[in-house]
Amino acid sequence: MLKNRMSFRVAFCGILAALMTVIMLVGPLIPTMTYVAPAAAGVFLIPVVWEFGGKTGGLLYAAVALLAFFLAPDKEAALCFVLLFGWYPVARPKLQHIRQKPVRLVVKLALFNAALLAIYALLLFVFVMPDLQQEAQSWTALLLVAFFVLGNISFLLYDVVLGRIADLYVRRLRPKLFRRGL
């Protein structure tokens, strides 16, 4: 029985890894999908974390992050997955255990803003993207504030959507996928 469980775990994670990698490779070919593709790929970590725990989810994240980083044509999308949308669905269940909502909100936003700053610091100073550097020269303080405010609002909406998708998975999809349980 354990052998069947392990083979099922490997097969299940392999299929999701392939799907997530395809999303990361194909998604950014559509210009508006630079941020949507990594967020969508991260959603597929929910069943893995739910069924097999955070360690297996973390391993799947690491595998897809490496593939996305080296293979994805859009480095901005790859960094968004590696530094934010990949690990966050794995860490979210632990963050939900913070009892006080205001503290939980501050922690989540602090993690998001640190990841966002890391992403753009790497894009501007390490992976030197000339188009982004040229665009960054036209950024004003007001535009940066608007960027961060809208980014934080978008992240909070993503967090709510992840919670709803996790509920949908547990209540609707899981009983159909795993009738006998694992």
N, C-alpha and C positions, 0 to 999 in steps of 0.2 A: 504493500500500500504506500509506503514512504517513497518507493521508487516512482510510482505513478504520480504522486504529488510533486516530486522534484521535477520529473519530466514535464508535467503540466505547467509548473511554474516557469520553467525555462522556455517552453513553447509560447506561453501566454505573454511573457515579457519580450520574447523575440519578435512576436507579431506586432506588439505595441511599439517596440523600438524601431522596427521597419516603417511603420505608419508615421511615427513622429519624425523620423529622418526624412521621409518623403515630403512631409509638410514643410520641414525646414529647407529642403532643397528646391522645391517647386513654388512654395508660397511667395517668397520674395521676388519672384519673376514678375509678379503683378505689383506695381509701385506702391500701392496703398497697403500691401500686406507685410511690410517691413516689421510692424509691431504686432499685427494680428496673427501671423504665422507662428511666432514663438509662443504667444499666449495660447493659441489653439493646441500646439504641440504639448504644452505643459498640462493641459486638461487631461490628457491620456495617462498621466501619472496617478490620477485619483483612484482608479480601480486597483492598481498595483499596491499603492499604500494601504488601501482598505483591505485587500485580500492577503497581502504578504508582509505588510509592515514597512516602516520607514527605511530600514536598512536595504531591503530589496528595491524600494522606490529610489533610494539614493544611488544604488548601483546602476539602475536603469537610467536615471538622470545623467550620471557620469558618462555612461556609454554613449548616449545620444548627444551629450554636450561635446564630447570629443569628435564624434562624427560631424556634427553641425559646424564646429569650429574649423575643422580642416577641409570639409567638403562644400559647405554652403557658399554660394557665390556672393551673398550679401553679408559682409562681416558685421554690419550694424545689427541685423536680425540675429546672427549667430551669437553676438555678445549679449543681446537682450535675452536670449534663451539661457546662455551660460551663466550670466550674472544676476538674472532675475526670474524669468518665467519658468525656468527649469527646476530650480531648487525650491521656489516658493510653494508649489503644491505639495511638496514633500514635508516642508516645515510647517505649513498652515495648521494641521491638526494639533501640533504641539503649542502653537501660538494661541489657538482657541482655548487652551486650558488656563490662560491668564484670566483670572476671575473678574477683575475690574475692567469694564469695557473701555473707560478712558485710557487706562494704562495699556491695554491691548492695542487700541487704536494708535497710540503714540509709538509703541514698539513697531507695529507694522509699517507706519509711515516713515519712521526712522530707517528701517531696513530698506524700504523702497527708495528713499532719497539717497541713501549711501550707495545703493546699487546703480541708481541713475547717474550719480556723479562719477562713479567708477567707469561706467559704460562710456560716457562722453569724454572723460579724461583719457581713456585708452584710445578712443577713436580720434581725438584731436592731437594727442601727443605721442602715441606709440605706433598706432597703425596708420598714421598720417594719411588722411583722406583729403585730397586737395579740394574737392567740391564742398565738403563739410567745413573745412577751414575757411574757405572763401565765404560761405554762408554765415559762419560764426562771426566774421568781422562786421556783419551788418546787424548783429543782435544788439538790442538796447536793453537797458536795465528793466524797463517796463515789459518788454517782450520775454525776457528771462523769467520774471516773476509770473507772468501769464502762463508761460510754459510749465513752470513748476506747479502752479495751482491746478491747471488742467491735467497735468500728469498725475498729481495726487488724487484728484477726483476720479480720473480714469482707473487708477489703481484700486481705489476703494470700490468702484463698481465691479472691477475684475474679481476682487475678493468676495463680494456678494455673489457674483455669478459662480465662482468656484464652489461656494457653499451650497448653492442651489443645485448645481450639477452633481455634487457629492450626494445630496439628498435624493435626487432623481435616480442616481445610480443605485443607491442602497434600497430605495423603495420599489423601483420599477424594473431596472435592468438586471440587478443582481439575482433576484428570484428566478428570472427567465434564463439567465446564463448558467446559474449554478443551482439547479433544482435539488440536487442531493447534497449540496454543500461541498466544502473542500476537506 
